[in-house]
Amino acid sequence: MAGSSGLGRKKEAAILALLSHRSIEEAARQLSVGARTLHRWLKEPEFATAYREAKRAAFSQAIARLHQMSSTAVTMLGKAMLDPQTPPATRVRAAHSILEHTAKAIEIEDLEARLAELERAAKTC
């Protein structure tokens, strides 16, 4: 990001601070600027766009990490569900979680297929 946005170092640092702090006030303190300054910058189209893009990039990285960990998570749920030493309530929660996520995945796949079909139909019209 550094230097590529044309925002300048202070505003690029502000975007990083906004991404890594819980509030605008905390980000402002780290940057040694006023919170009002950050609020003003957030209203600037160029800054707001760069901030949105940075948030999307950070979110995409988080999603990638979720994908990486999902197989291990399912394995752990399966082990908890099948282990006779696991308390029954925990086994039921693990089973419920597996079923819930499986149903949601099927719904998403069905929606994606329906959307793709609608998009194909719209192109032929």
Buried (B, 14 or more C-beta within 10 A) or exposed (E): EEEEBEBEEEBBBBBBBBEEBEEBEBBBBBBEBEBEBBEEBBEEEEBEEBBEEBEEEEEEEEEEEEEEEEEEEBEEBEEBBEEEEBEEEEBEBBBEBBEEBEEEEEEEEEEEEEEEEEEEEEEEE
